[in-house]
Amino acid sequence: MAMEQQKQIPSQNEVVKRQTKKYPFWLGGVAASIAVCFTHPLDLAKVRLQNSPAKISTAKLLSNTFINEGVRGLYIGISASILRQMTYSLTRFAAYEELKSFVSHHTDPSQPTSLWTKISVASLAGAAGGVAGNPADVILVRMTSDMFRAPSQKFQYRGAIDGLMRAFREEGAHVLFRGITPNVVRAMLMNSSQLASYDFFKETLQNTGLFAPGSLIQYLTSSLLAGTVATTITSPADVIRSRVMNARGTDSGIPQLLKAMRSEGPMFMFRGWVPSWIRLAPNTVILLTVLEKLRETVDWVRGT
C-alpha cells in the first residue's frame, strides 16, 4: 500500500522537471473557463455590488436575483465571462510561462527564480492579459449590471458576441477599451499576487516537508492562500475598473468616482471585498488545481 502511494506521488525531481516542460499555451484559458462555470454567480454578485447605488449584502443580492430571475439569472453574462477567460486568462498564463522560461534560460539554472523576479514577470504577463481581455471585460460588466439601469438605458446584449458587435457599431471601437488603464493595473496586480504568490506558497509548503511534492493538498492550500492575497491587493483597482466600464456613451466614469470618494469615503474601493474573496478564493483553487491536473494529463498523454 505504501509503495502504491509512493508511485502515485511524484518525486521532487519529477515536479521540478515538469515545471521546466513546455505545455500547450491554451491550458490556462481552458482551466480558467472551467473554474468560472462554477463561480460565475459570485462574479455577478461582485460586479453588481460594486455598481449598486445602495448597500446590500451578498446573500440578499443573490437571493433577490434567484427569486426575480431564477437560476438563469445567476448566469447572466456567462458567455462574456468565458470569452474573458479565453482572452485574458489564456494570455496571462501563456505569457507568464514564456517569460519565466526566458528568464530561466538567461540566469543560473541551478539557482531558483527569486520571488521578485516572478512578481515582475507576472506583472508583465498580467498587463498583456489585461489588454487582450478588455473588450470581453466591458461586455461582462455591462451584462451583469444592466439591472441598475432605467429601461431606456439598458444594453440588453443577447450574448458576448452580440455585445461586442453592438458596442462597436453603436459607440465605436474605442468603447471596447474603456477603463483599460485600471483594468491593466488590476491585471498586473492580479497576476503578480495570484500566480507569483501561488508559486511562492507551493515552494514554501513543499520545503516544510509536510506536503508531498505535487500532492493535491499542496495545490489546494497554496491556491487558497494565493486567492486571499490576490483579493486584497486587487480590490481597489477592481472597483474603479468596474465603475468606469459601466459608464455609458461619452461619460468617462471619473465624475462618478470622485462623487463616490466624497460621499462614501476611500473605503468604497474595498466594497465587495467579501464577495470578491468568496468568488476569487474558490476560483483560484479550482483554476490552479485544474491547471495542474491538465498538465499532469498532458504528461500522461506524452508518456512522460
C-alpha positions, 0 to 999 in steps of 0.5 A: 500500500505504501509503495502504491502511494509512493508511485502515485506521488511524484518525486521532487525531481519529477515536479521540478522537471515538469515545471521546466516542460513546455505545455500547450499555451491554451491550458490556462484559458481552458482551466480558467473557463472551467473554474468560472462555470462554477463561480460565475454567480459570485462574479455577478454578485461582485460586479453588481455590488460594486455598481449598486447605488445602495448597500446590500449584502451578498446573500440578499443580492443573490437571493433577490436575483434567484427569486426575480430571475431564477437560476438563469439569472445567476448566469447572466453574462456567462458567455462574456465571462468565458470569452474573458477567460479565453482572452485574458486568462489564456494570455496571462498564463501563456505569457507568464510561462514564456517569460519565466522560461526566458528568464530561466534560460538567461540566469543560473539554472541551478539557482531558483527564480527569486520571488521578485523576479516572478512578481515582475514577470507576472506583472508583465504577463498580467498587463498583456492579459489585461489588454487582450481581455478588455473588450470581453471585460466591458461586455461582462460588466455591462451584462451583469449590471444592466439591472441598475439601469432605467429601461431606456438605458439598458444594453440588453446584449443577447450574448458576448458576441452580440455585445461586442458587435453592438458596442462597436457599431453603436459607440465605436471601437474605442468603447471596447477599451474603456477603463483599460488603464485600471483594468491593466493595473488590476491585471498586473496586480492580479497576476503578480499576487495570484500566480507569483504568490501561488508559486511562492506558497507551493515552494514554501509548503513543499520545503516544510516537508509536510506536503508531498511534492505535487500532492493535491493538498499542496495545490489546494492550500497554496491556491487558497492562500494565493486567492486571499492575497490576490483579493486584497491587493486587487480590490481597489483597482477592481472597483474603479475598473468596474465603475468606469466600464459601466459608464455609458456613451461619452461619460468617462466614469471619473465624475462618478468616482470622485462623487463616490470618494466624497460621499462614501469615503476611500473605503468604497474601493474595498466594497465587495471585498467579501464577495470578491474573496468568496468568488476569487478564493474558490476560483483560484483553487479550482483554476490552479488545481485544474491547471495542474491536473491538465498538465499532469494529463498532458504528461500522461498523454506524452508518456512522460 
